Structures are given as structure tokens and as C-alpha cells.
Amino acid sequence: MNGAAIAIDARCQTSMRNVWAIGDLSGEPMLAHRAMAQGEMVAELIAGHSREFNPVAIAAVCFTDPELVVVGKTPDTAQQEGLDCIVAQFPFAANGRAMTLESRSGFVRVVARRDNHLILGWQAVGVGVSELSSAFAQSLEMGARLEDVAGTIHAHPTLGEAVQEAALRALGHALHL
């Protein structure tokens, strides 16, 4: 056991041979998408493939009104870890899609290392921001830098433009403020 959870290794293997544990019973974070990814990996292991479960980022999403997304480090966790970071936020009040949704409150925020611009975390609050969670997680998994996101053409008008704008703002080049 690992507290109230079943202890597992990077392959979701328990201390018993040929017994795996996934999802909530294996501990935090207790998220359905984590359990699905673990289950897929365990099925591959049983089929004879070699895999480990080592995600860089797992999005936490609150499906409230407004929605909330947190992926990776927040400004507070980065500071507590002694990391020198750039934190930049882009408001939905300046986003065309948010305006068409009549929901101009909210924002997208990025946390990146100051020395090499490696993105460490994203946060967003607003209507429909759960749809941004995949882009946030993917940027962390791929080791994206602010320049990678800032240089990617984002469709207009979309909430995703706020992702690009947050990266641009962190670099000192925001377009729509």
C-alpha cells in the first residue's frame, strides 16, 4: 500500500506478479483520462509490449461555470521550487471568440523558464477552456518553448488564439492587448 492507494511502479504493476492497478485505486491524480491511459498501457504490457507510464503532464479540468484548467506548474509551485519563471496572462476580454460567446471574462496563463523559455505550465479560466487542455498537455509533453507556441498559426476566431497570445505576451510581443 501507498497510504490509502495501492502501490504501483511505472508499469502500474503491484507487488504481486501479473497484477496491475490503474485509476483511482492507484492514487492521485484521480482522473478518468489518467485511468484510461494507464489501462491502455497495461493492455499493451499484457500483449507483450514494453511501456512505462511517465506522463509529463496530466490536465486537471473543472467543468464548472466558468471552466478551469490546470496543467503542469502554477506560478506558485514554480516559485516554491525555486525556478526563475516568466508568467504571462492573456485576458479573454481581448479574444474575438470569447466575445462571440458573450463570455469575455477569464484568461489563459503560461508559466515558462526565464533562461530557455521551456513551458512548465498552463492555467485557464473561462467558458469552453476545457477544450484547451489537450494543447496545454501536448506542449508540456513535447517540451515546447514559448517561441514554438507563439510561432504556431492559430485559427481565428478561437479561444486557442489566447494560448498563442499568452506565449507572445511572455515574449513581450502580445498583439491584441
C-alpha positions in Angstrom: 0.0 0.0 0.0 0.9 3.6 -0.5 -1.3 5.3 2.0 -4.9 4.6 1.0 -3.8 3.7 -2.5 -2.3 0.5 -3.9 1.4 1.0 -4.6 2.4 0.6 -8.2 5.5 1.0 -10.3 5.9 2.9 -13.6 4.2 0.0 -15.4 1.2 0.0 -13.0 2.5 -3.3 -11.6 1.6 -4.1 -8.0 3.9 -6.1 -5.7 2.0 -9.2 -6.9 3.2 -10.8 -10.1 0.8 -10.3 -13.1 -1.4 -7.9 -11.0 -1.8 -4.3 -12.1 -3.7 -1.4 -10.6 -5.0 1.6 -12.5 -7.1 4.6 -11.9 -8.4 5.9 -8.6 -7.2 2.9 -6.5 -3.6 3.7 -7.5 -3.8 7.2 -6.1 -3.6 10.8 -7.3 -4.4 12.3 -9.6 -7.8 10.6 -9.6 -8.8 11.5 -13.2 -10.7 9.4 -15.7 -8.3 10.3 -18.5 -5.3 9.1 -16.4 -7.1 5.8 -15.8 -7.8 5.3 -19.5 -4.2 6.0 -20.4 -3.0 3.6 -17.7 -5.5 0.9 -18.8 -4.3 1.2 -22.4 -0.7 0.8 -21.3 -1.5 -2.2 -19.2 -3.3 -3.9 -22.1 -0.2 -3.3 -24.2 2.0 -4.8 -21.5 -0.2 -7.9 -21.2 0.1 -8.2 -25.0 3.9 -8.4 -24.7 4.8 -4.8 -25.5 7.3 -2.7 -23.4 5.9 0.5 -22.0 6.0 2.7 -18.9 3.6 5.3 -17.6 5.6 8.5 -17.2 3.5 11.4 -18.4 5.0 14.9 -18.1 1.5 16.5 -17.7 -2.0 15.4 -16.9 -4.6 18.1 -17.3 -6.9 18.8 -14.3 -10.2 20.2 -15.5 -13.2 21.6 -13.5 -16.3 21.5 -15.6 -17.9 24.4 -13.7 -19.2 27.7 -15.0 -16.7 29.1 -15.8 -14.5 26.1 -16.6 -11.0 25.8 -15.1 -7.9 24.0 -16.5 -4.6 23.5 -14.8 -1.7 21.6 -16.5 1.8 21.5 -15.1 3.2 24.0 -12.7 1.4 27.1 -11.5 3.3 30.3 -10.7 3.2 29.4 -7.0 4.6 25.9 -7.4 7.3 27.1 -9.7 8.3 29.8 -7.2 8.2 27.2 -4.3 10.6 25.0 -6.3 13.0 28.0 -6.7 12.5 28.3 -10.5 13.0 31.6 -12.2 10.0 31.9 -14.4 8.2 34.2 -16.8 4.4 34.3 -16.1 2.2 35.9 -18.7 -1.6 36.1 -18.9 -3.9 36.9 -21.8 -7.5 38.1 -21.0 -10.5 36.7 -22.9 -11.7 40.3 -23.0 -9.3 40.8 -25.9 -10.2 37.5 -27.7 -12.7 37.5 -30.6 -14.2 34.1 -29.9 -14.8 34.9 -26.3 -16.6 38.0 -27.4 -18.8 36.0 -29.8 -19.6 33.6 -26.9 -20.6 36.6 -24.8 -18.1 35.5 -22.2 -15.3 38.0 -22.1 -14.2 37.1 -18.5 -11.4 34.7 -17.9 -7.9 34.2 -19.2 -5.1 31.9 -20.3 -1.8 32.0 -18.4 1.5 30.4 -19.2 4.5 29.6 -16.9 7.9 29.2 -18.5 11.5 29.1 -17.5 13.2 32.5 -18.0 16.5 31.1 -19.1 15.3 28.9 -22.0 11.6 29.6 -22.3 10.7 26.0 -21.7 6.9 25.9 -20.9 6.3 24.4 -17.4 2.6 25.0 -17.0 -0.7 26.5 -18.2 -3.8 27.7 -16.5 -7.1 28.9 -18.0 -10.4 30.1 -16.7 -13.4 30.7 -18.9 -16.2 29.3 -21.0 -15.0 26.3 -23.0 -11.5 26.3 -21.8 -11.6 22.6 -21.2 -11.1 22.3 -24.9 -7.6 23.9 -24.5 -6.4 21.2 -22.1 -5.1 18.9 -24.8 -3.0 21.7 -26.4 -1.6 22.6 -22.9 -0.7 19.0 -22.1 0.8 18.4 -25.5 3.0 21.4 -25.3 4.5 20.1 -22.0 4.8 16.5 -23.3 6.7 17.8 -26.4 9.0 20.1 -24.4 7.6 23.2 -26.2 9.1 26.6 -25.7 7.3 29.9 -25.8 8.6 30.5 -29.3 7.1 27.2 -30.5 3.6 28.2 -29.4 4.0 31.9 -30.4 5.1 30.8 -33.8 2.2 28.4 -34.4 -0.6 29.9 -36.5 -3.9 29.6 -34.5 -7.3 29.7 -36.3 -9.3 32.9 -35.9 -11.6 33.4 -34.1 -10.9 30.7 -31.5 -10.2 30.5 -27.8 -6.9 28.9 -28.8 -5.7 32.2 -30.0 -5.4 33.2 -26.4 -2.8 30.4 -26.0 -0.7 32.0 -28.7 -1.3 35.4 -27.3 -0.2 34.3 -23.8 3.1 33.0 -25.2 3.6 36.1 -27.3 3.0 38.3 -24.2 5.5 36.2 -22.2 8.0 37.1 -25.0 7.0 40.8 -24.9 5.1 40.6 -28.3 1.4 40.4 -27.5 -0.7 41.6 -30.4 -4.2 42.2 -29.0 -3.9 43.9 -25.7 
